[in-house]
Amino acid sequence: MPFTTLRLTDRVSLIQETGVANFLRCNIWHVRGRDCDLVIDTGMGLGPLKDWVRRDSDRPLKAICTHCHFDHMGSLHEFDCRLGHRAEAHVFADPTADAVVYSGDWARIEIVSPQAHPDFLPETWTITPAPLTGHLDEGDVLDLGDVAYQVLHVPGHSPGSIALWDRKSRTVFSGDAVYDGDLLDALYHSDPATYRLTLERLRDLDAEVFHGGHYPSFGKARLREIVDAYLRGGQTMGSVGDWYDGMKAAMDDAYAAQDWSKAIDA
């Protein structure tokens, strides 16, 4: 199967692509509503994501990309409703390798398991264009009928990064603005000074649960640890090539399942 699904709550499920290295595997969030559902981020596009979501829901679907990087927008083209920030609309429409950061060290490291995806050829793989059908920006609201998510513009990792905030449940879908791992602020369109402001804002948000773009979800206390470490000069990936070369020797299995037990309790 190209995907696995883990239901965290009655409303929220995590979908993950199989055979993608766990240090880069995007969290694809399926959020169920009364009137429509959200799919937040869409992975690398190694399998038919929309068909997989349809196994669990027949409601209208709105696909949201928190930003325009290759590990988050691969299946966006499958959906009729495609939403993201205007600042990155040109990349969704014309996803060149450089624009979606699938170049340089990112194209060198082994992201996809040859055993799981023998037809995947890293040297020729590309993202299918997915022009946005609508734009999301600070203060916009996505109303699913029985829950509403406020859009937060959280730039720094990329200029058009967005997060979704449910004030009632105090839950944030934060994309790559923050997750429980080394953060990335050295891409061609990253802005570390802006990123610091974004992380300070998220730290001060009255949120209890953070569903990030990678790795297991976490709570307020861990969020503060991550942000404070970054502000002190840590918790950052820096050079992708150096980070990967130093990290891969310590990995037992790049494709092993991660422990989500704490996230379920978050």
C-alpha positions as CSV (number, residue, x, y, z in Angstrom):
1,M,0.0,0.0,0.0
2,P,1.3,3.5,-0.8
3,F,0.0,5.0,2.4
4,T,-0.7,4.2,6.0
5,T,-3.3,5.9,8.2
6,L,-3.3,6.5,11.9
7,R,-6.4,7.9,13.5
8,L,-5.4,10.3,16.3
9,T,-8.8,11.6,17.3
10,D,-12.4,11.3,16.0
11,R,-11.6,14.3,13.8
12,V,-7.9,14.0,12.9
13,S,-6.1,11.3,11.0
14,L,-2.4,11.1,10.0
15,I,-1.6,9.7,6.6
16,Q,1.9,8.9,5.7
17,E,3.6,7.7,2.5
18,T,5.2,4.4,2.9
19,G,8.8,4.0,1.8
20,V,9.8,7.6,2.4
21,A,12.6,8.2,4.9
22,N,11.2,9.1,8.3
23,F,13.6,12.1,8.6
24,L,11.8,13.7,5.6
25,R,8.4,12.0,5.4
26,C,5.7,14.7,5.4
27,N,2.7,14.4,7.7
28,I,-0.4,14.4,5.6
29,W,-3.3,15.5,7.8
30,H,-6.9,14.4,7.1
31,V,-9.3,16.6,9.1
32,R,-13.0,15.6,9.0
33,G,-15.8,18.1,9.2
34,R,-19.6,18.0,9.0
35,D,-19.8,19.7,5.6
36,C,-16.3,19.1,4.1
37,D,-12.9,17.8,5.0
38,L,-9.4,19.2,4.8
39,V,-6.3,17.5,3.5
40,I,-3.3,19.4,4.9
41,D,-0.2,18.8,2.9
42,T,0.0,16.1,0.3
43,G,3.4,14.3,0.5
44,M,5.7,13.6,-2.5
45,G,3.0,12.2,-4.7
46,L,4.3,8.6,-4.9
47,G,0.7,7.2,-4.9
48,P,-2.9,8.3,-5.5
49,L,-3.6,10.3,-2.3
50,K,-7.1,11.4,-3.2
51,D,-8.2,7.8,-3.7
52,W,-6.8,6.9,-0.4
53,V,-8.6,9.7,1.4
54,R,-11.8,8.7,-0.4
55,R,-11.7,5.3,1.4
56,D,-12.5,7.2,4.6
57,S,-14.7,10.1,3.4
58,D,-17.2,11.0,0.7
59,R,-17.4,14.7,1.8
60,P,-16.1,17.5,-0.4
61,L,-12.3,17.9,0.0
62,K,-10.2,21.0,0.3
63,A,-6.5,20.4,-0.1
64,I,-4.2,22.9,1.8
65,C,-0.5,23.1,1.3
66,T,1.3,24.8,4.2
67,H,4.1,25.7,1.8
68,C,5.6,24.8,-1.6
69,H,8.3,22.3,-1.0
70,F,8.6,19.0,-2.8
71,D,7.8,16.8,0.2
72,H,4.5,18.6,0.8
73,M,3.0,19.3,-2.6
74,G,3.5,16.2,-4.6
75,S,-0.2,15.1,-4.8
76,L,-1.8,18.6,-4.7
77,H,-2.6,18.3,-8.4
78,E,-5.1,15.5,-7.7
79,F,-7.5,17.8,-5.9
80,D,-10.0,20.2,-7.4
81,C,-9.7,22.6,-4.5
82,R,-6.1,23.6,-4.0
83,L,-5.3,26.3,-1.4
84,G,-2.1,28.0,-0.3
85,H,-0.5,31.4,0.2
86,R,-0.3,33.8,-2.7
87,A,3.5,34.4,-2.1
88,E,4.2,30.9,-3.3
89,A,1.5,30.6,-6.0
90,H,4.1,30.8,-8.8
91,V,5.9,27.8,-7.4
92,F,2.7,25.6,-7.3
93,A,2.0,26.6,-10.9
94,D,5.6,26.0,-12.1
95,P,7.3,23.6,-9.6
96,T,10.9,23.6,-10.9
97,A,13.4,21.5,-9.0
98,D,15.1,24.5,-7.6
99,A,11.9,26.2,-6.6
100,V,10.6,23.2,-4.7
101,V,14.1,22.6,-3.2
102,Y,14.5,19.2,-4.9
103,S,18.1,20.1,-6.0
104,G,21.6,20.2,-4.6
105,D,21.9,18.1,-1.4
106,W,18.2,17.4,-1.3
107,A,18.4,15.5,-4.6
108,R,21.6,13.7,-3.5
109,I,20.4,12.1,-0.3
110,E,18.3,8.9,-0.3
111,I,14.8,9.9,0.5
112,V,12.8,7.1,-1.1
113,S,13.4,3.4,-0.4
114,P,14.4,1.6,-3.6
115,Q,12.7,-1.6,-2.3
116,A,9.4,0.1,-1.6
117,H,9.4,2.2,-4.8
118,P,11.6,0.5,-7.4
119,D,10.3,2.7,-10.2
120,F,11.3,5.9,-8.4
121,L,14.3,7.5,-10.3
122,P,15.6,10.5,-8.2
123,E,17.5,12.0,-11.2
124,T,14.3,12.3,-13.3
125,W,11.5,12.7,-10.7
126,T,9.5,15.9,-10.9
127,I,6.5,17.5,-9.2
128,T,3.3,17.8,-11.2
129,P,2.1,21.5,-11.6
130,A,-0.8,22.3,-9.3
131,P,-1.9,25.9,-9.8
132,L,-3.8,27.2,-6.7
133,T,-7.5,27.6,-7.1
134,G,-7.7,30.0,-4.1
135,H,-5.4,31.8,-1.8
136,L,-5.1,31.8,2.0
137,D,-3.7,34.5,4.2
138,E,-3.6,35.7,7.8
139,G,-7.1,35.9,9.3
140,D,-8.9,33.8,6.7
141,V,-11.2,31.1,8.1
142,L,-11.8,27.6,6.8
143,D,-15.3,26.6,8.1
144,L,-16.0,22.8,8.0
145,G,-19.5,23.2,9.5
146,D,-18.8,22.0,13.0
147,V,-15.2,23.4,13.4
148,A,-13.4,26.4,11.9
149,Y,-9.7,26.9,11.4
150,Q,-8.1,30.3,11.4
151,V,-5.2,30.8,8.9
152,L,-2.0,32.1,10.4
153,H,0.7,33.4,8.1
154,V,4.0,32.0,9.6
155,P,6.9,32.9,7.3
156,G,10.5,32.2,7.8
157,H,11.0,28.7,6.7
158,S,9.4,29.9,3.4
159,P,7.8,33.2,2.6
160,G,4.3,31.7,2.2
161,S,4.2,29.3,5.1
162,I,0.9,29.0,6.8
163,A,-0.6,27.3,9.8
164,L,-4.2,26.4,10.8
165,W,-5.4,27.3,14.3
166,D,-8.5,25.9,16.0
167,R,-9.0,28.2,19.0
168,K,-11.7,26.0,20.5
169,S,-9.6,22.8,20.8
170,R,-6.4,24.8,21.0
171,T,-4.8,22.8,18.2
172,V,-2.4,24.1,15.5
173,F,-1.5,22.4,12.2
174,S,1.9,24.1,11.9
175,G,3.4,22.7,8.7
176,D,7.2,23.3,8.7
177,A,7.0,26.4,10.7
178,V,7.6,24.2,13.7
179,Y,7.9,20.4,14.3
180,D,9.7,18.2,16.8
181,G,13.1,18.1,15.0
182,D,15.9,20.2,13.6
183,L,14.3,23.2,11.9
184,L,15.3,24.4,8.5
185,D,16.0,28.1,7.9
186,A,18.8,28.0,5.3
187,L,16.8,27.5,2.1
188,Y,17.0,29.9,-0.9
189,H,13.8,31.7,0.3
190,S,14.2,31.2,4.1
191,D,14.5,34.3,6.3
192,P,16.0,33.5,9.8
193,A,15.1,36.9,11.3
194,T,11.5,36.5,10.2
195,Y,11.5,32.9,11.4
196,R,12.5,34.0,14.9
197,L,9.4,36.2,15.0
198,T,7.2,33.4,13.8
199,L,8.5,31.0,16.4
200,E,8.0,33.6,19.2
201,R,4.5,34.1,18.0
202,L,3.8,30.3,18.1
203,R,5.4,30.1,21.5
204,D,3.0,32.7,22.8
205,L,-0.1,31.2,21.2
206,D,-2.5,29.7,23.7
207,A,-2.2,26.2,22.0
208,E,-2.1,22.8,23.6
209,V,-1.4,20.5,20.6
210,F,0.9,21.0,17.6
211,H,0.5,18.8,14.6
212,G,3.7,19.6,12.6
213,G,4.7,18.9,9.1
214,H,7.1,16.1,10.2
215,Y,7.6,13.8,13.2
216,P,5.1,13.1,16.0
217,S,2.8,15.8,17.4
218,F,3.6,17.5,20.7
219,G,2.3,19.8,23.4
220,K,2.9,23.3,24.7
221,A,5.8,22.4,27.0
222,R,7.8,20.7,24.1
223,L,6.9,23.6,21.8
224,R,8.6,26.0,24.2
225,E,11.7,23.8,24.4
226,I,12.0,23.7,20.6
227,V,11.5,27.4,20.2
228,D,13.8,28.4,23.1
229,A,16.5,26.1,21.8
230,Y,16.3,27.6,18.3
231,L,16.4,31.1,19.7
232,R,19.6,30.2,21.5
233,G,21.2,29.0,18.2
234,G,20.3,25.3,18.3
235,Q,17.5,23.1,17.0
236,T,18.5,23.9,13.4
237,M,19.6,21.8,10.5
238,G,22.1,24.3,8.9
239,S,23.8,22.7,5.9
240,V,21.6,19.9,4.7
241,G,24.5,17.9,3.3
242,D,26.5,18.1,6.6
243,W,23.4,17.4,8.7
244,Y,22.6,14.3,6.6
245,D,26.1,12.9,6.5
246,G,26.4,13.3,10.3
247,M,22.9,11.9,11.0
248,K,22.7,8.9,8.6
249,A,25.6,7.0,10.4
250,A,23.5,7.0,13.6
251,M,20.3,5.8,12.0
252,D,19.2,2.2,12.7
253,D,16.6,2.3,9.9
254,A,15.8,5.3,7.9
255,Y,12.4,3.9,7.0
256,A,11.4,2.5,10.5
257,A,8.0,3.5,11.9
258,Q,8.1,6.3,14.5
259,D,6.6,6.2,18.0
260,W,3.3,8.1,17.9
261,S,2.0,7.0,21.3
262,K,2.8,10.3,23.0
263,A,1.2,12.2,20.1
264,I,-2.0,10.3,20.6
265,D,-2.1,11.5,24.2
266,A,-1.2,15.1,23.2
